[in-house]
Amino acid sequence: MRLEGLDKLEKKLGRLATARLLLPALGKGAKLIHQEAATYPPQPKPRGGGKPYRRTGLFGDSFSARSYQRQRDLYAKIQNTAARRGRPYGVYVMGPKTGSRGRRQAWMHKGVWPTLEGVANKKAGEVAGLMQAKIDQILRE
């Protein structure tokens, strides 16, 4: 993402201090992605006229988001730790569309659940807006 005034802010405060000041804005952005990812889509109709599966809420409740700074760089991590019988299954629900078996979204969830990457891409503009607002605020001070 491209942020206007970031170079100017880094020259004024240094890269480490700039990252420290932008970290809360990134954290808010990560929370936006987390909230969107944890929202269940409408339940699809069962195939073959069977009964719909019962949603427990475990998947949505198993999301977490955190932002952190490593030296001069900022990171956000959004993950799902849902597991059944000790086996994680988040990747099967919202994992990437492609990849090796066990590392991608399962066929029955495609078109029903978005991928986590898709949610992050959808929210990228809002995250950039939060960070841009913080940059603008600091430069005005």
Salt bridges, closest charged atoms under 4 A:
GLU10 OE2 - ARG15 NE 3.84
GLU36 OE2 - LYS122 NZ 2.71
GLU36 OE1 - LYS123 NZ 3.63
ASP73 OD1 - ARG15 NH2 3.00
GLU126 OE2 - LYS123 NZ 2.99
